[in-house]
Amino acid sequence: MTRTLAELAVEVLNTADGRAKTALSHAHAARWRAARAAGQPLAIGHATPPDRPARPDRPELLPPREVPRRRTGSPQGRIALLHALAHIELNAVDLHWDIIARFTDHPMPLGFYDDWVKSADEESKHFNLLCDCLEAMGSHYGALPAHAFMWRAAEDTATDLHGRLAVVPMVLEARGLDVTPGMIAIFEKADEPAATEALKVIYAEEVGHVAYGVKWFNWLCGREGSDPKDVFHDLVRRYFHGPLRPPFNEEKRAEAGLPPDFYWPLADEIAQAPGTAGFR
């Protein structure tokens, strides 16, 4: 019997090894695209995603404040940076398959699933590119500790599709647009072309992931007749555990459809709040 898209998503979530997870992600994305191209899309169906995706024994997961700081002026520091990015990308693979499986009780157009399958497929590519770089530098994913901050956003928004879209693509992935140019410059300066090119691929494709979040967040708000900006502000205050810290990549955020009046007021709130001056 043909499995549903939700069942395929849960299979990815329940796969622990990073390379195996991303291979399955690629295969299931190809299966979805082929069925769509043939005019016979897979049923979305229903399945129960795990509270947390399967993970390998390594890396050791620590509270964010306990993860050692990276000094990118050394090869070891740049390895640590790539390792942290690989961990983020693996979480992103799971986040995108999770949004597919977890919210099937919300009636959504097939285009919603097209976008998140594509995003999961691209995040899988990103993880593998970074793993290739790590291995070329004599390391591997799992060699260093990491943290589980990104999955906390998934847990907090497990019953709120609006909140998931607001916090994951529109805050966390948008932050990637802010910081990736600086990381590209680090590897360019170090004359490490493989890592530089990998980051350029990631940078270009992450704009689309933020854009998908904006598109479907606005679509949901439009369907219920609510103001997207007001809803976004309320949800970020409720679910996001950290500051919205400038500088912001306003050009790429605008390219993704995320206007300044969505994020600057939240950054200003944090800057003005008592005891939070250090956040800027």
Number of C-alpha atoms within 10 A of each C-alpha: 3 7 11 17 26 24 20 22 27 22 20 24 26 16 19 14 14 23 16 12 22 25 17 20 29 21 13 20 22 15 16 22 17 14 12 14 10 8 9 11 16 18 14 18 13 17 19 14 22 14 13 14 18 17 16 11 10 13 17 14 16 14 11 11 8 11 15 12 10 14 13 16 12 11 12 14 14 22 26 24 18 22 26 20 20 27 23 21 22 22 22 25 27 28 25 24 26 26 21 27 26 22 19 16 9 8 8 14 9 13 11 15 19 15 19 22 26 20 24 28 23 24 29 26 22 27 28 21 19 26 23 17 23 22 12 12 14 8 17 19 25 19 14 17 19 24 18 15 15 16 19 14 19 23 13 16 21 16 12 14 16 19 24 25 23 27 26 24 25 27 18 17 19 25 20 19 23 19 14 17 14 11 18 20 13 17 19 15 12 16 11 15 14 16 25 19 15 19 23 16 15 21 20 12 15 24 21 18 25 29 23 22 28 20 16 20 23 19 14 15 16 12 9 8 9 12 11 19 16 10 17 22 16 14 19 21 13 13 18 19 13 10 17 23 17 14 12 18 17 15 14 19 21 13 13 22 18 21 15 14 10 16 21 15 13 17 17 15 13 19 18 11 10 8 9 12 10 7 14 14
